[in-house]
Amino acid sequence: MTGHGVSPAERRSWRNSLAVFVQDRADAGLDQVEVLVEYGLPVTSERADAVLVGAHSETGEDWYVVVELRQWS
Protein backbone atom coordinates (compact mmCIF):
# COMPACT_ATOMS: atom_id res chain seq x y z
CA MET A 1 0.00 0.00 0.00
CA THR A 2 2.94 2.35 0.59
CA GLY A 3 4.44 1.78 -2.83
CA HIS A 4 7.55 0.21 -1.28
CA GLY A 5 8.61 -3.35 -1.92
CA VAL A 6 9.12 -5.67 1.03
CA SER A 7 12.17 -7.85 1.31
CA PRO A 8 11.83 -11.53 2.27
CA ALA A 9 13.67 -10.76 5.53
CA GLU A 10 11.19 -7.99 6.42
CA ARG A 11 8.24 -10.22 5.57
CA ARG A 12 9.72 -13.01 7.72
CA SER A 13 10.33 -10.58 10.58
CA TRP A 14 6.70 -9.43 10.57
CA ARG A 15 5.46 -13.01 10.34
CA ASN A 16 7.52 -13.95 13.42
CA SER A 17 6.89 -10.78 15.44
CA LEU A 18 3.31 -9.68 14.75
CA ALA A 19 1.50 -12.29 16.85
CA VAL A 20 3.81 -11.64 19.82
CA PHE A 21 3.38 -7.87 19.44
CA VAL A 22 -0.43 -8.16 19.36
CA GLN A 23 -0.44 -10.44 22.43
CA ASP A 24 1.96 -8.19 24.38
CA ARG A 25 -0.20 -5.17 23.57
CA ALA A 26 -3.31 -6.98 24.87
CA ASP A 27 -1.45 -8.21 27.98
CA ALA A 28 -0.49 -4.59 28.72
CA GLY A 29 -4.16 -3.56 28.53
CA LEU A 30 -3.57 -1.61 25.33
CA ASP A 31 -5.71 -3.69 22.98
CA GLN A 32 -8.02 -0.70 22.36
CA VAL A 33 -5.09 1.56 21.38
CA GLU A 34 -4.79 2.40 17.68
CA VAL A 35 -1.71 0.98 15.91
CA LEU A 36 -0.13 2.48 12.80
CA VAL A 37 1.97 -0.20 11.06
CA GLU A 38 5.02 0.64 8.94
CA TYR A 39 4.38 4.31 9.60
CA GLY A 40 6.38 6.71 7.44
CA LEU A 41 8.21 9.14 9.71
CA PRO A 42 7.90 12.80 8.75
CA VAL A 43 10.88 14.56 7.17
CA THR A 44 12.72 11.27 6.60
CA SER A 45 12.45 8.24 4.37
CA GLU A 46 12.45 5.99 7.46
CA ARG A 47 9.50 3.94 8.66
CA ALA A 48 8.62 2.85 12.20
CA ASP A 49 7.47 -0.75 12.57
CA ALA A 50 4.52 0.41 14.65
CA VAL A 51 3.25 3.52 16.40
CA LEU A 52 0.77 3.24 19.26
CA VAL A 53 -1.61 6.21 19.28
CA GLY A 54 -3.90 7.12 22.13
CA ALA A 55 -5.17 9.81 24.46
CA HIS A 56 -4.59 10.17 28.19
CA SER A 57 -7.76 9.04 30.00
CA GLU A 58 -7.89 12.05 32.34
CA THR A 59 -6.38 14.94 30.38
CA GLY A 60 -7.33 13.89 26.86
CA GLU A 61 -3.79 14.73 25.67
CA ASP A 62 -2.61 12.72 22.68
CA TRP A 63 0.33 10.39 23.14
CA TYR A 64 2.42 8.31 20.78
CA VAL A 65 4.82 5.41 21.33
CA VAL A 66 7.14 4.35 18.52
CA VAL A 67 7.86 0.61 18.47
CA GLU A 68 10.73 -0.97 16.58
CA LEU A 69 10.55 -4.75 16.49
CA ARG A 70 13.84 -6.62 16.44
CA GLN A 71 14.22 -10.11 15.12
CA TRP A 72 17.29 -11.79 16.60
CA SER A 73 18.65 -15.05 15.27
N, CA, C and O atoms as a GROMACS GRO file, in nm:
protein
  292
    1MET      N    1   0.081  -0.120   0.000
    1MET     CA    2   0.000   0.000   0.000
    1MET      C    3   0.086   0.127   0.000
    1MET      O    4   0.040   0.232  -0.045
    2THR      N    5   0.210   0.117   0.050
    2THR     CA    6   0.294   0.236   0.059
    2THR      C    7   0.372   0.260  -0.069
    2THR      O    8   0.436   0.365  -0.084
    3GLY      N    9   0.368   0.164  -0.160
    3GLY     CA   10   0.444   0.178  -0.283
    3GLY      C   11   0.587   0.129  -0.269
    3GLY      O   12   0.667   0.140  -0.362
    4HIS      N   13   0.620   0.074  -0.152
    4HIS     CA   14   0.755   0.021  -0.128
    4HIS      C   15   0.749  -0.131  -0.132
    4HIS      O   16   0.655  -0.192  -0.082
    5GLY      N   17   0.850  -0.191  -0.193
    5GLY     CA   18   0.861  -0.335  -0.192
    5GLY      C   19   0.903  -0.384  -0.054
    5GLY      O   20   0.959  -0.308   0.025
    6VAL      N   21   0.876  -0.508  -0.025
    6VAL     CA   22   0.912  -0.566   0.103
    6VAL      C   23   1.007  -0.682   0.078
    6VAL      O   24   0.979  -0.772  -0.001
    7SER      N   25   1.119  -0.679   0.148
    7SER     CA   26   1.217  -0.785   0.131
    7SER      C   27   1.169  -0.912   0.201
    7SER      O   28   1.086  -0.906   0.292
    8PRO      N   29   1.220  -1.028   0.158
    8PRO     CA   30   1.183  -1.153   0.227
    8PRO      C   31   1.218  -1.148   0.376
    8PRO      O   32   1.144  -1.203   0.458
    9ALA      N   33   1.328  -1.085   0.412
    9ALA     CA   34   1.367  -1.076   0.553
    9ALA      C   35   1.265  -0.993   0.632
    9ALA      O   36   1.230  -1.028   0.745
   10GLU      N   37   1.218  -0.883   0.573
   10GLU     CA   38   1.119  -0.799   0.642
   10GLU      C   39   0.986  -0.874   0.656
   10GLU      O   40   0.921  -0.866   0.760
   11ARG      N   41   0.947  -0.944   0.552
   11ARG     CA   42   0.824  -1.022   0.557
   11ARG      C   43   0.834  -1.130   0.665
   11ARG      O   44   0.739  -1.152   0.740
   12ARG      N   45   0.949  -1.198   0.672
   12ARG     CA   46   0.972  -1.302   0.772
   12ARG      C   47   0.970  -1.242   0.913
   12ARG      O   48   0.915  -1.302   1.006
   13SER      N   49   1.031  -1.125   0.929
   13SER     CA   50   1.033  -1.058   1.058
   13SER      C   51   0.892  -1.027   1.107
   13SER      O   52   0.859  -1.053   1.223
   14TRP      N   53   0.808  -0.973   1.019
   14TRP     CA   54   0.670  -0.944   1.057
   14TRP      C   55   0.595  -1.072   1.089
   14TRP      O   56   0.518  -1.076   1.185
   15ARG      N   57   0.615  -1.174   1.011
   15ARG     CA   58   0.546  -1.302   1.034
   15ARG      C   59   0.580  -1.355   1.173
   15ARG      O   60   0.493  -1.406   1.244
   16ASN      N   61   0.707  -1.343   1.213
   16ASN     CA   62   0.752  -1.395   1.342
   16ASN      C   63   0.716  -1.303   1.458
   16ASN      O   64   0.698  -1.351   1.570
   17SER      N   65   0.705  -1.175   1.436
   17SER     CA   66   0.689  -1.078   1.544
   17SER      C   67   0.546  -1.031   1.566
   17SER      O   68   0.511  -0.995   1.679
   18LEU      N   69   0.463  -1.031   1.465
   18LEU     CA   70   0.332  -0.968   1.474
   18LEU      C   71   0.243  -1.031   1.582
   18LEU      O   72   0.181  -0.959   1.660
   19ALA      N   73   0.236  -1.163   1.586
   19ALA     CA   74   0.150  -1.229   1.686
   19ALA      C   75   0.196  -1.197   1.828
   19ALA      O   76   0.114  -1.174   1.916
   20VAL      N   77   0.327  -1.196   1.849
   20VAL     CA   78   0.381  -1.164   1.982
   20VAL      C   79   0.350  -1.019   2.018
   20VAL      O   80   0.312  -0.990   2.131
   21PHE      N   81   0.368  -0.929   1.921
   21PHE     CA   82   0.338  -0.787   1.944
   21PHE      C   83   0.192  -0.767   1.982
   21PHE      O   84   0.162  -0.695   2.077
   22VAL      N   85   0.101  -0.830   1.909
   22VAL     CA   86  -0.042  -0.816   1.936
   22VAL      C   87  -0.076  -0.871   2.075
   22VAL      O   88  -0.153  -0.809   2.149
   23GLN      N   89  -0.018  -0.986   2.112
   23GLN     CA   90  -0.044  -1.044   2.243
   23GLN      C   91   0.013  -0.958   2.355
   23GLN      O   92  -0.052  -0.938   2.457
   24ASP      N   93   0.135  -0.907   2.337
   24ASP     CA   94   0.196  -0.819   2.438
   24ASP      C   95   0.114  -0.692   2.458
   24ASP      O   96   0.097  -0.646   2.570
   25ARG      N   97   0.063  -0.638   2.350
   25ARG     CA   98  -0.020  -0.517   2.356
   25ARG      C   99  -0.147  -0.546   2.437
   25ARG      O  100  -0.188  -0.466   2.521
   26ALA      N  101  -0.210  -0.660   2.412
   26ALA     CA  102  -0.330  -0.698   2.486
   26ALA      C  103  -0.297  -0.723   2.633
   26ALA      O  104  -0.370  -0.679   2.722
   27ASP      N  105  -0.186  -0.793   2.660
   27ASP     CA  106  -0.145  -0.821   2.798
   27ASP      C  107  -0.120  -0.693   2.876
   27ASP      O  108  -0.140  -0.690   2.998
   28ALA      N  109  -0.076  -0.588   2.808
   28ALA     CA  110  -0.049  -0.459   2.872
   28ALA      C  111  -0.176  -0.376   2.888
   28ALA      O  112  -0.170  -0.264   2.939
   29GLY      N  113  -0.291  -0.429   2.843
   29GLY     CA  114  -0.416  -0.356   2.853
   29GLY      C  115  -0.431  -0.248   2.747
   29GLY      O  116  -0.509  -0.154   2.763
   30LEU      N  117  -0.355  -0.262   2.639
   30LEU     CA  118  -0.357  -0.161   2.533
   30LEU      C  119  -0.425  -0.210   2.405
   30LEU      O  120  -0.402  -0.156   2.297
   31ASP      N  121  -0.510  -0.312   2.418
   31ASP     CA  122  -0.571  -0.369   2.298
   31ASP      C  123  -0.672  -0.276   2.231
   31ASP      O  124  -0.713  -0.302   2.118
   32GLN      N  125  -0.712  -0.168   2.297
   32GLN     CA  126  -0.802  -0.069   2.236
   32GLN      C  127  -0.726   0.050   2.178
   32GLN      O  128  -0.787   0.143   2.125
   33VAL      N  129  -0.593   0.047   2.188
   33VAL     CA  130  -0.509   0.156   2.138
   33VAL      C  131  -0.487   0.138   1.988
   33VAL      O  132  -0.459   0.027   1.942
   34GLU      N  133  -0.499   0.245   1.913
   34GLU     CA  134  -0.479   0.240   1.768
   34GLU      C  135  -0.332   0.211   1.737
   34GLU      O  136  -0.242   0.260   1.805
   35VAL      N  137  -0.307   0.132   1.633
   35VAL     CA  138  -0.171   0.098   1.591
   35VAL      C  139  -0.154   0.137   1.444
   35VAL      O  140  -0.232   0.097   1.358
   36LEU      N  141  -0.051   0.215   1.418
   36LEU     CA  142  -0.013   0.248   1.280
   36LEU      C  143   0.106   0.158   1.246
   36LEU      O  144   0.208   0.163   1.314
   37VAL      N  145   0.093   0.077   1.143
   37VAL     CA  146   0.197  -0.020   1.106
   37VAL      C  147   0.277   0.033   0.989
   37VAL      O  148   0.222   0.087   0.893
   38GLU      N  149   0.410   0.016   0.997
   38GLU     CA  150   0.503   0.064   0.894
   38GLU      C  151   0.476   0.211   0.865
   38GLU      O  152   0.462   0.252   0.749
   39TYR      N  153   0.471   0.289   0.970
   39TYR     CA  154   0.438   0.431   0.960
   39TYR      C  155   0.556   0.511   0.907
   39TYR      O  156   0.666   0.504   0.962
   40GLY      N  157   0.534   0.586   0.801
   40GLY     CA  158   0.638   0.671   0.744
   40GLY      C  159   0.664   0.792   0.834
   40GLY      O  160   0.574   0.872   0.858
   41LEU      N  161   0.787   0.804   0.882
   41LEU     CA  162   0.821   0.914   0.971
   41LEU      C  163   0.837   1.043   0.892
   41LEU      O  164   0.897   1.043   0.785
   42PRO      N  165   0.782   1.152   0.945
   42PRO     CA  166   0.790   1.280   0.875
   42PRO      C  167   0.934   1.327   0.856
   42PRO      O  168   1.019   1.302   0.942
   43VAL      N  169   0.961   1.392   0.749
   43VAL     CA  170   1.088   1.456   0.717
   43VAL      C  171   1.203   1.356   0.698
   43VAL      O  172   1.319   1.395   0.694
   44THR      N  173   1.171   1.228   0.687
   44THR     CA  174   1.272   1.127   0.660
   44THR      C  175   1.212   1.024   0.564
   44THR      O  176   1.093   1.028   0.534
   45SER      N  177   1.295   0.934   0.518
   45SER     CA  178   1.245   0.824   0.437
   45SER      C  179   1.232   0.698   0.523
   45SER      O  180   1.204   0.590   0.471
   46GLU      N  181   1.252   0.712   0.654
   46GLU     CA  182   1.245   0.599   0.746
   46GLU      C  183   1.101   0.565   0.781
   46GLU      O  184   1.011   0.648   0.771
   47ARG      N  185   1.081   0.439   0.821
   47ARG     CA  186   0.950   0.394   0.866
   47ARG      C  187   0.964   0.330   1.004
   47ARG      O  188   1.062   0.260   1.030
   48ALA      N  189   0.868   0.353   1.091
   48ALA     CA  190   0.862   0.285   1.220
   48ALA      C  191   0.781   0.157   1.202
   48ALA      O  192   0.682   0.156   1.129
   49ASP      N  193   0.823   0.050   1.267
   49ASP     CA  194   0.747  -0.075   1.257
   49ASP      C  195   0.604  -0.055   1.302
   49ASP      O  196   0.510  -0.101   1.237
   50ALA      N  197   0.587   0.014   1.414
   50ALA     CA  198   0.452   0.041   1.466
   50ALA      C  199   0.454   0.167   1.551
   50ALA      O  200   0.555   0.198   1.615
   51VAL      N  201   0.343   0.237   1.552
   51VAL     CA  202   0.325   0.352   1.640
   51VAL      C  203   0.193   0.332   1.712
   51VAL      O  204   0.088   0.317   1.649
   52LEU      N  205   0.198   0.331   1.846
   52LEU     CA  206   0.077   0.324   1.926
   52LEU      C  207   0.026   0.466   1.944
   52LEU      O  208   0.103   0.556   1.978
   53VAL      N  209  -0.102   0.487   1.922
   53VAL     CA  210  -0.161   0.621   1.928
   53VAL      C  211  -0.280   0.617   2.024
   53VAL      O  212  -0.369   0.532   2.011
   54GLY      N  213  -0.279   0.709   2.118
   54GLY     CA  214  -0.390   0.712   2.213
   54GLY      C  215  -0.404   0.849   2.276
   54GLY      O  216  -0.334   0.944   2.240
   55ALA      N  217  -0.495   0.857   2.372
   55ALA     CA  218  -0.517   0.981   2.446
   55ALA      C  219  -0.519   0.948   2.594
   55ALA      O  220  -0.572   0.844   2.635
   56HIS      N  221  -0.461   1.036   2.675
   56HIS     CA  222  -0.459   1.017   2.819
   56HIS      C  223  -0.603   1.016   2.870
   56HIS      O  224  -0.683   1.102   2.831
   57SER      N  225  -0.637   0.921   2.956
   57SER     CA  226  -0.776   0.904   3.000
   57SER      C  227  -0.828   1.022   3.081
   57SER      O  228  -0.949   1.047   3.081
   58GLU      N  229  -0.741   1.094   3.151
   58GLU     CA  230  -0.789   1.205   3.234
   58GLU      C  231  -0.775   1.340   3.166
   58GLU      O  232  -0.864   1.424   3.174
   59THR      N  233  -0.662   1.362   3.097
   59THR     CA  234  -0.638   1.494   3.038
   59THR      C  235  -0.682   1.503   2.893
   59THR      O  236  -0.704   1.613   2.841
   60GLY      N  237  -0.696   1.389   2.827
   60GLY     CA  238  -0.733   1.389   2.686
   60GLY      C  239  -0.617   1.420   2.593
   60GLY      O  240  -0.634   1.426   2.472
   61GLU      N  241  -0.496   1.442   2.651
   61GLU     CA  242  -0.379   1.472   2.567
   61GLU      C  243  -0.342   1.352   2.482
   61GLU      O  244  -0.345   1.238   2.528
   62ASP      N  245  -0.306   1.378   2.357
   62ASP     CA  246  -0.261   1.272   2.268
   62ASP      C  247  -0.124   1.222   2.311
   62ASP      O  248  -0.043   1.299   2.363
   63TRP      N  249  -0.099   1.094   2.290
   63TRP     CA  250   0.033   1.039   2.314
   63TRP      C  251   0.064   0.938   2.205
   63TRP      O  252  -0.025   0.879   2.144
   64TYR      N  253   0.193   0.920   2.184
   64TYR     CA  254   0.242   0.831   2.078
   64TYR      C  255   0.361   0.752   2.132
   64TYR      O  256   0.445   0.807   2.204
   65VAL      N  257   0.368   0.624   2.098
   65VAL     CA  258   0.482   0.541   2.133
   65VAL      C  259   0.529   0.473   2.006
   65VAL      O  260   0.454   0.402   1.940
   66VAL      N  261   0.655   0.496   1.971
   66VAL     CA  262   0.714   0.435   1.852
   66VAL      C  263   0.773   0.301   1.893
   66VAL      O  264   0.849   0.292   1.990
   67VAL      N  265   0.739   0.196   1.817
   67VAL     CA  266   0.786   0.061   1.847
   67VAL      C  267   0.868   0.011   1.730
   67VAL      O  268   0.821   0.010   1.616
   68GLU      N  269   0.988  -0.032   1.758
   68GLU     CA  270   1.073  -0.097   1.658
   68GLU      C  271   1.090  -0.242   1.701
   68GLU      O  272   1.147  -0.269   1.806
   69LEU      N  273   1.042  -0.334   1.620
   69LEU     CA  274   1.055  -0.475   1.649
   69LEU      C  275   1.189  -0.526   1.601
   69LEU      O  276   1.233  -0.491   1.491
   70ARG      N  277   1.254  -0.607   1.682
   70ARG     CA  278   1.384  -0.662   1.644
   70ARG      C  279   1.376  -0.813   1.639
   70ARG      O  280   1.330  -0.877   1.734
   71GLN      N  281   1.420  -0.867   1.531
   71GLN     CA  282   1.422  -1.011   1.512
   71GLN      C  283   1.565  -1.060   1.527
   71GLN      O  284   1.649  -1.033   1.442
   72TRP      N  285   1.593  -1.130   1.635
   72TRP     CA  286   1.729  -1.179   1.660
   72TRP      C  287   1.736  -1.326   1.620
   72TRP      O  288   1.643  -1.402   1.642
   73SER      N  289   1.848  -1.363   1.562
   73SER     CA  290   1.865  -1.504   1.527
   73SER      C  291   1.998  -1.554   1.581
   73SER      O  292   2.033  -1.670   1.563
   0.00000   0.00000   0.00000
